[in-house]
Amino acid sequence: MHVRRVVTGLSAEGRSTVVADGAVPRAHDFAAIPGFSNVTVWSTPTGASLNDATVDRTGEISTLLAEPAGTTFFIVRFPPEAAMGAIDPIAAGEELARELPGLAESFDVERPGFHATPSIDHVVILEGELWLELEEGPETLLRQGDVVIQNGTWHAWHNRSNQPAVIAAISLGVAPE
């Protein structure tokens, strides 16, 4: 999935300007999970300031999980579950671990798709529809324009439609309890 990222900052004269305009360096279309894509758009560390706000850390971070009081901004495309076919769980697990470090380890191997992270995630459905599954209660259908505030709870996303679904999310890292 191609995403153009425009980053603003200050010129040498202290005036607003575009400091970067181009493709996101950390984007991956998964081979082992056809149709699944992740784009890590931006990451800010704990204690970020406007002086270093234009420093692109996305290619260097060792985990996609946001640091406490840091952020990670990402876009994910979910293929329709029916279109995915048979997935090799070993190949998928290896690719997830390589491409989504930190996040891949947050999944529960006993409950496919379920994961929890030490973050408050602000999620917007950009395209399509997804079902949000939690540990209790009925699943919730989410459509384009809907927003989820995911407060570090166990959850899974399901695309039961016949079209891809795309979300954008900003994760705010919090201290684990």
C-alpha positions as CSV (number, residue, x, y, z in Angstrom):
1,M,0.0,0.0,0.0
2,H,1.5,3.3,-1.1
3,V,1.1,6.3,1.3
4,R,2.4,9.7,0.6
5,R,3.6,11.5,3.7
6,V,4.1,15.3,3.9
7,V,6.0,16.6,6.9
8,T,6.2,20.2,7.9
9,G,8.8,22.0,9.9
10,L,10.7,25.3,10.0
11,S,13.2,26.7,7.5
12,A,16.5,28.2,8.6
13,E,14.7,31.5,8.8
14,G,12.1,30.0,11.2
15,R,9.3,30.0,8.7
16,S,6.9,27.1,8.1
17,T,7.8,24.8,5.2
18,V,7.6,21.3,3.9
19,V,10.7,19.4,5.1
20,A,9.8,16.0,3.6
21,D,7.4,14.9,0.9
22,G,7.3,11.3,-0.3
23,A,6.6,7.7,0.3
24,V,6.6,6.3,3.8
25,P,9.8,4.3,4.3
26,R,8.2,1.7,6.5
27,A,5.4,0.1,4.5
28,H,4.8,-3.6,3.9
29,D,2.4,-5.7,1.8
30,F,2.4,-9.1,3.4
31,A,3.2,-12.1,1.2
32,A,2.0,-14.7,3.8
33,I,-1.3,-12.8,4.4
34,P,-2.4,-11.7,0.9
35,G,-4.1,-8.3,0.9
36,F,-2.9,-7.4,4.4
37,S,-0.7,-4.2,4.5
38,N,0.8,-2.1,7.2
39,V,2.2,1.4,6.9
40,T,4.0,3.0,9.9
41,V,3.6,6.6,9.0
42,W,5.3,8.3,12.0
43,S,6.6,7.8,15.5
44,T,7.4,10.2,18.2
45,P,9.5,9.3,21.3
46,T,8.8,10.0,24.9
47,G,9.5,13.7,25.6
48,A,9.4,14.8,22.0
49,S,9.6,18.5,21.3
50,L,9.0,20.7,18.3
51,N,12.8,21.1,18.0
52,D,13.1,17.4,17.0
53,A,9.6,16.9,15.6
54,T,10.8,16.6,12.0
55,V,13.2,13.8,12.8
56,D,11.9,10.6,11.0
57,R,12.4,7.6,13.3
58,T,10.1,5.2,11.5
59,G,12.9,3.3,9.8
60,E,15.0,3.0,13.0
61,I,12.5,2.0,15.7
62,S,12.9,-1.5,17.1
63,T,9.2,-1.8,18.1
64,L,6.0,-0.5,16.6
65,L,4.6,-0.1,20.1
66,A,4.6,3.5,21.1
67,E,6.8,4.4,24.1
68,P,5.1,5.7,27.2
69,A,3.9,9.2,26.3
70,G,5.2,8.6,22.7
71,T,3.1,7.9,19.6
72,T,3.0,5.7,16.6
73,F,0.8,6.5,13.6
74,F,-0.1,3.7,11.3
75,I,-2.5,2.7,8.5
76,V,-3.6,-0.9,8.0
77,R,-5.4,-2.6,5.2
78,F,-7.4,-5.8,6.1
79,P,-8.4,-8.1,3.3
80,P,-11.8,-9.8,3.4
81,E,-11.4,-12.9,5.5
82,A,-13.1,-15.1,2.9
83,A,-10.6,-14.0,0.2
84,M,-7.5,-14.8,2.3
85,G,-7.7,-18.5,1.7
86,A,-5.5,-20.9,3.6
87,I,-2.7,-19.1,5.4
88,D,0.5,-20.8,6.5
89,P,0.6,-19.9,10.2
90,I,4.4,-20.4,10.5
91,A,5.2,-18.2,7.5
92,A,2.6,-15.6,8.6
93,G,4.0,-15.6,12.1
94,E,7.6,-15.1,10.9
95,E,6.5,-12.2,8.6
96,L,4.5,-10.6,11.3
97,A,7.4,-10.8,13.8
98,R,9.8,-9.3,11.2
99,E,7.6,-6.5,9.9
100,L,5.6,-5.7,13.0
101,P,8.1,-6.0,15.9
102,G,6.6,-5.5,19.3
103,L,3.0,-5.7,18.0
104,A,3.4,-9.3,16.7
105,E,4.4,-10.4,20.2
106,S,1.2,-8.9,21.7
107,F,-1.0,-11.5,20.0
108,D,-2.6,-14.3,22.0
109,V,-1.7,-17.6,20.3
110,E,-4.8,-19.3,21.8
111,R,-7.2,-16.8,20.4
112,P,-6.5,-16.0,16.7
113,G,-6.4,-12.2,16.0
114,F,-6.7,-11.2,19.7
115,H,-4.1,-8.8,20.9
116,A,-3.6,-6.1,23.5
117,T,-1.0,-3.3,23.7
118,P,0.0,-0.9,26.4
119,S,-1.5,2.0,24.5
120,I,-4.6,4.1,24.0
121,D,-5.4,3.8,20.3
122,H,-7.5,6.3,18.4
123,V,-8.7,4.4,15.4
124,V,-10.7,5.7,12.4
125,I,-12.3,3.4,9.8
126,L,-11.2,5.0,6.5
127,E,-12.7,2.4,4.0
128,G,-14.9,-0.6,4.2
129,E,-16.2,-2.1,7.4
130,L,-14.8,-4.2,10.3
131,W,-16.2,-6.1,13.2
132,L,-14.6,-5.3,16.6
133,E,-14.5,-8.4,18.9
134,L,-13.8,-8.0,22.6
135,E,-13.7,-10.5,25.4
136,E,-17.3,-9.8,26.5
137,G,-20.4,-8.6,24.8
138,P,-21.5,-8.7,21.2
139,E,-19.2,-7.8,18.3
140,T,-19.5,-4.3,17.1
141,L,-19.8,-3.4,13.4
142,L,-17.8,-0.4,12.4
143,R,-18.2,1.4,9.1
144,Q,-16.3,4.2,7.2
145,G,-16.1,7.3,9.5
146,D,-16.6,5.4,12.7
147,V,-14.0,5.9,15.5
148,V,-12.9,3.5,18.2
149,I,-10.9,4.5,21.3
150,Q,-9.2,1.3,22.2
151,N,-8.0,1.5,25.8
152,G,-5.4,-1.3,25.9
153,T,-8.0,-4.1,26.0
154,W,-7.9,-7.5,24.3
155,H,-9.5,-7.2,20.9
156,A,-9.6,-8.6,17.4
157,W,-10.6,-7.1,14.1
158,H,-12.6,-9.1,11.5
159,N,-13.3,-8.1,7.9
160,R,-16.4,-10.2,7.0
161,S,-17.3,-8.1,4.0
162,N,-16.2,-8.8,0.4
163,Q,-14.1,-5.5,0.2
164,P,-10.8,-4.5,1.9
165,A,-11.1,-2.4,5.0
166,V,-8.6,0.4,5.9
167,I,-8.0,2.0,9.3
168,A,-5.8,4.8,10.4
169,A,-4.7,4.8,14.1
170,I,-2.6,6.9,16.4
171,S,-1.3,4.9,19.4
172,L,-0.4,6.8,22.6
173,G,2.0,4.7,24.6
174,V,1.1,4.3,28.3
175,A,2.8,2.7,31.2
176,P,1.7,-1.0,31.5
177,E,-0.1,-1.9,34.7
